[in-house]
Amino acid sequence: MSVKLSAAQTFRIARYLLENSVSSQRQVHRDLEISLGWINAVVNSLCEAGIARKGRRRRIELEDPYALLDLVSWQRPLQRLIEATVRLDLSDVEGVEKELRETCLKTGFKYALTAFSGLTRYLAYYMTLPIVHMYTDNPEQLNQMLPKGRGPITLEVLRPDYNWILKNARKVKEFSVVDPVQVVIDYSV
């Protein structure tokens, strides 16, 4: 892959293609306000990797979204965004998520659930994992404010690497959650 998918503009193009599997370079340019030259370089790189193909009139068709997700997760590992790992005195994921929400509401910190916790807000997903991932604009201060304990649930506090992650968050079932495409990107890691 000749372009780095974790670079801000390239990451935006990859996210766009995951949301819009058939598009045109001009449409991507209009929607994202990224130069056509940069879009063309990314598309060429994705075509070389067999992930996308070009059609007529600079049409882009995403052929293998799973391969694109794999590349993004490999080049942008979630682990490098972790600012703190916290255990609370709570024994269930829902309790940790509620404590997190209440603490952020009291302090005014922005937050958004992602990965498994985000996925369960968008889908009826019954598998449970003993971990909560969340982005916040104040990871250090939030880490200091959360009541520490020895519960079995791990909370990983992430610093968003792009400003739109928290900006595009939405309320889902009383929780702030990253947008669906970001959940899938983070969950695929």
VOVEXNU-220635 format. One record per residue: chain; x, y, z of N, C-alpha, C in turn; residue in one letter. Coordinates in steps of 0.05 Angstrom, whole numbers. Layout:
<recs>
 unit   n_c1   n_c2   n_c3  ca_c1  ca_c2  ca_c3   c_c1   c_c2   c_c3 code
    A      X      Y      Z      X      Y      Z      X      Y      Z    a
...
</recs>
This chain:
<recs>
 unit   n_c1   n_c2   n_c3  ca_c1  ca_c2  ca_c3   c_c1   c_c2   c_c3 code
    A     17    -23      0      0      0      0     18     25      0    m
    A     15     41    -20     34     64    -23     25     89     -7    s
    A      1     90      4     -7    112     20    -13    102     48    v
    A     -9    120     67    -14    113     95    -43    119    102    k
    A    -59     98    108    -87    101    113    -93    115    140    l
    A    -73    117    157    -78    130    183    -74    160    181    s
    A    -63    171    159    -61    199    155    -89    212    153    a
    A    -92    235    165   -119    247    168   -136    247    143    a
    A   -126    258    121   -142    260     96   -147    232     84    q
    A   -127    215     85   -130    188     74   -151    172     91    t
    A   -150    175    117   -169    162    135   -197    171    129    f
    A   -201    197    124   -227    208    117   -237    195     91    r
    A   -219    192     71   -227    179     46   -235    150     50    i
    A   -219    136     66   -226    108     72   -253    105     86    a
    A   -258    123    106   -284    123    120   -307    128    100    r
    A   -302    147     82   -322    154     62   -329    130     45    y
    A   -308    116     36   -313     93     19   -327     71     34    l
    A   -322     68     59   -336     48     75   -366     55     78    l
    A   -372     81     78   -400     89     79   -413     89     52    e
    A   -398     95     31   -408     97      4   -392     79    -14    n
    A   -400     54    -17   -383     35    -31   -381     40    -61    s
    A   -399     56    -72   -398     64   -100   -400     94   -100    v
    A   -380    108   -111   -380    137   -112   -364    146   -136    s
    A   -358    171   -136   -340    182   -156   -320    199   -142    s
    A   -297    203   -155   -276    220   -143   -286    248   -140    q
    A   -302    258   -158   -313    285   -156   -333    287   -132    r
    A   -348    266   -128   -367    266   -105   -352    266    -79    q
    A   -331    250    -77   -314    250    -53   -302    278    -49    v
    A   -292    290    -70   -281    317    -69   -301    337    -59    h
    A   -326    336    -70   -347    355    -61   -354    350    -31    r
    A   -357    326    -23   -366    320      4   -344    324     25    d
    A   -319    318     18   -298    320     38   -279    344     34    l
    A   -281    358     12   -264    381      5   -235    373      7    e
    A   -229    350     -5   -201    341     -8   -194    342    -38    i
    A   -169    349    -44   -162    353    -71   -165    327    -88    s
    A   -172    331   -113   -176    308   -131   -150    292   -134    l
    A   -128    306   -134   -102    292   -136    -97    273   -113    g
    A   -103    282    -89   -100    265    -66   -119    241    -67    w
    A   -144    247    -74   -164    225    -76   -155    205    -97    i
    A   -145    214   -119   -136    196   -140   -113    179   -131    n
    A    -94    191   -115    -72    175   -105    -81    153    -86    a
    A   -101    160    -69   -111    140    -50   -126    118    -66    v
    A   -143    126    -85   -158    106   -100   -139     88   -116    v
    A   -118    100   -128    -99     84   -143    -85     63   -124    n
    A    -79     72   -101    -66     54    -81    -85     31    -73    s
    A   -111     38    -69   -131     18    -62   -136     -1    -85    l
    A   -134      9   -110   -138     -8   -134   -114    -27   -136    c
    A    -90    -17   -132    -66    -34   -133    -68    -57   -113    e
    A    -81    -52    -90    -83    -72    -69   -107    -90    -73    a
    A   -123    -85    -94   -146   -102   -100   -170    -96    -82    g
    A   -170    -73    -69   -191    -66    -50   -214    -51    -64    i
    A   -206    -35    -84   -225    -19    -99   -219    -22   -129    a
    A   -237    -12   -145   -232    -11   -174   -244     14   -185    r
    A   -231     23   -207   -241     47   -220   -260     39   -243    k
    A   -281     54   -245   -299     51   -267   -297     75   -285    g
    A   -316     78   -302   -317    101   -321   -322    126   -305    r
    A   -311    148   -317   -315    175   -305   -306    177   -276    r
    A   -283    165   -271   -271    166   -244   -289    154   -222    r
    A   -305    136   -230   -322    122   -211   -305    104   -194    r
    A   -312    102   -168   -297     85   -149   -316     64   -139    i
    A   -308     39   -139   -324     18   -128   -307      3   -108    e
    A   -316      3    -83   -303    -12    -62   -310    -42    -65    l
    A   -290    -58    -71   -294    -86    -76   -291   -103    -51    e
    A   -273    -95    -33   -267   -112    -10   -266    -94     15    d
    A   -290    -88     27   -290    -71     51   -275    -84     74    p
    A   -275   -110     76   -261   -123     98   -231   -120     96    y
    A   -221   -120     72   -192   -116     68   -185    -87     76    a
    A   -203    -68     69   -198    -40     76   -199    -37    106    l
    A   -218    -49    120   -219    -48    149   -193    -60    161    l
    A   -184    -82    150   -159    -95    160   -136    -76    157    d
    A   -133    -63    134   -111    -44    130   -113    -20    149    l
    A   -137     -9    152   -140     14    170   -133      5    198    v
    A   -143    -18    207   -137    -26    235   -108    -33    239    s
    A    -95    -43    218    -66    -49    220    -50    -23    221    w
    A    -57     -3    205    -42     22    204    -50     41    226    q
    A    -73     37    238    -83     55    260    -92     37    283    r
    A    -73     25    297    -81      7    319    -94     23    342    p
    A   -116     13    352   -130     26    374   -112     27    399    l
    A    -94      8    402    -77      7    426    -59     32    428    q
    A    -52     44    406    -35     68    408    -50     93    418    r
    A    -77     91    418    -94    114    427   -100    112    457    l
    A    -93     90    470   -100     87    498    -84    106    516    i
    A    -98    122    531    -85    141    550    -86    130    578    e
    A   -106    114    585   -108    103    611   -123     77    610    a
    A   -116     59    628   -131     34    632   -140     34    661    t
    A   -166     31    665   -177     35    692   -195     11    699    v
    A   -194      3    724   -213    -16    735   -229     -2    757    r
    A   -255     -5    756   -272      7    776   -281    -15    795    l
    A   -296     -8    816   -306    -29    834   -334    -39    825    d
    A   -337    -41    799   -362    -50    788   -358    -77    774    l
    A   -378    -94    774   -374   -121    764   -387   -126    737    s
    A   -400   -106    725   -413   -110    700   -407    -87    681    d
    A   -407    -93    655   -402    -73    634   -421    -49    636    v
    A   -447    -55    639   -467    -34    640   -462    -14    663    e
    A   -453    -25    686   -447     -8    708   -424     11    703    g
    A   -403      0    690   -380     16    683   -388     38    663    v
    A   -404     31    643   -413     51    623   -429     73    637    e
    A   -447     65    655   -463     85    669   -446    103    686    k
    A   -427     92    701   -409    108    717   -393    128    700    e
    A   -384    118    677   -369    135    658   -387    158    649    l
    A   -412    152    640   -430    172    631   -436    193    652    r
    A   -441    184    677   -447    203    699   -424    221    705    e
    A   -400    209    706   -376    225    711   -371    246    690    t
    A   -375    239    665   -372    258    643   -393    279    643    c
    A   -418    272    650   -439    292    653   -433    312    675    l
    A   -423    303    697   -417    320    720   -394    339    713    k
    A   -374    329    699   -350    345    694   -351    361    668    t
    A   -370    354    651   -373    368    625   -353    358    604    g
    A   -340    335    610   -322    323    590   -338    311    567    f
    A   -328    314    543   -340    300    521   -330    271    521    k
    A   -348    253    514   -340    225    512   -356    211    490    y
    A   -347    188    481   -363    172    463   -353    143    465    a
    A   -372    125    469   -366     97    470   -359     87    442    l
    A   -342     67    441   -335     56    415   -330     26    418    t
    A   -322     13    397   -316    -16    396   -340    -31    406    a
    A   -337    -50    424   -359    -67    433   -381    -51    446    f
    A   -374    -32    463   -395    -16    477   -411      1    457    s
    A   -398     11    436   -412     26    415   -429      7    398    g
    A   -418    -16    391   -433    -35    375   -459    -43    388    l
    A   -458    -48    414   -483    -57    428   -504    -35    428    t
    A   -497    -10    424   -517     11    423   -531     12    396    r
    A   -517      3    375   -529      4    348   -543    -23    341    y
    A   -534    -45    352   -544    -71    345   -552    -87    370    l
    A   -571   -104    367   -577   -123    389   -555   -144    388    a
    A   -535   -140    404   -511   -157    404   -508   -169    432    y
    A   -510   -194    434   -511   -207    460   -485   -218    471    y
    A   -465   -218    455   -439   -226    465   -428   -205    484    m
    A   -416   -213    505   -405   -193    524   -374   -197    526    t
    A   -361   -175    529   -332   -175    533   -327   -158    558    l
    A   -308   -165    574   -303   -150    599   -286   -125    595    p
    A   -293   -110    575   -277    -86    569   -295    -64    557    i
    A   -290    -39    564   -305    -16    554   -284      2    541    v
    A   -289     10    516   -271     29    502   -287     55    499    h
    A   -273     77    505   -286    103    502   -266    124    495    m
    A   -274    143    478   -258    167    472   -267    189    491    y
    A   -248    207    498   -255    231    513   -236    253    505    t
    A   -245    278    510   -228    301    504   -209    307    527    d
    A   -214    294    550   -197    299    574   -189    272    587    n
    A   -172    256    574   -167    229    585   -152    230    612    p
    A   -133    248    615   -118    249    641   -136    257    664    e
    A   -153    278    660   -170    287    682   -192    266    688    q
    A   -203    254    667   -223    233    672   -211    210    687    l
    A   -187    202    681   -173    180    695   -171    187    724    n
    A   -165    212    731   -162    220    759   -189    221    773    q
    A   -210    226    759   -237    230    772   -252    203    776    m
    A   -246    183    760   -260    158    763   -252    143    788    l
    A   -271    132    803   -265    118    827   -252     90    821    p
    A   -227     87    828   -213     62    822   -222     39    840    k
    A   -219     15    829   -226     -9    844   -212    -33    833    g
    A   -224    -57    839   -212    -82    830   -232    -99    815    r
    A   -252    -86    803   -272   -101    788   -261   -115    764    g
    A   -276   -134    753   -266   -150    730   -268   -135    703    p
    A   -280   -112    702   -284    -98    677   -262    -77    673    i
    A   -249    -77    650   -228    -58    644   -240    -36    627    t
    A   -234    -11    634   -242     13    618   -216     23    605    l
    A   -217     24    578   -194     36    564   -202     64    554    e
    A   -189     84    564   -194    112    558   -177    120    534    v
    A   -189    127    512   -175    133    487   -175    163    482    l
    A   -153    173    471   -151    200    461   -158    199    431    r
    A   -178    214    422   -184    214    394   -161    225    377    p
    A   -154    210    356   -132    220    339   -142    239    317    d
    A   -169    241    314   -180    260    295   -203    275    309    y
    A   -205    301    304   -225    317    318   -254    309    311    n
    A   -259    297    289   -286    291    281   -297    266    296    w
    A   -280    251    310   -290    228    324   -310    236    345    i
    A   -303    255    362   -322    264    382   -343    283    370    l
    A   -335    298    350   -354    317    337   -377    302    324    k
    A   -372    278    313   -393    263    300   -408    243    318    n
    A   -401    243    344   -414    226    363   -444    233    365    a
    A   -460    213    371   -489    217    373   -500    203    398    r
    A   -523    213    407   -536    201    430   -551    176    421    k
    A   -545    153    433   -559    128    427   -565    115    454    v
    A   -591    112    460   -599     99    485   -586    112    509    k
    A   -587    139    510   -577    155    532   -546    157    534    e
    A   -532    145    515   -503    146    516   -492    160    491    f
    A   -470    173    494   -456    185    471   -439    163    458    s
    A   -443    159    432   -430    137    417   -418    148    391    v
    A   -394    139    384   -383    147    358   -402    138    336    v
    A   -399    150    312   -416    142    290   -412    113    282    d
    A   -431    101    268   -429     72    262   -404     64    247    p
    A   -395     80    228   -371     72    213   -347     72    232    v
    A   -345     91    250   -322     91    269   -324     67    288    q
    A   -348     59    296   -351     36    313   -340     11    298    v
    A   -347      8    273   -337    -15    258   -307    -14    255    v
    A   -296      9    249   -267     12    247   -253      4    273    i
    A   -263     15    295   -251      9    321   -255    -19    330    d
    A   -278    -31    324   -285    -58    332   -268    -78    316    y
    A   -261    -71    291   -246    -90    275   -217    -93    282    s
    A   -208    -77    301   -180    -77    309   -174   -103    324    v
</recs>
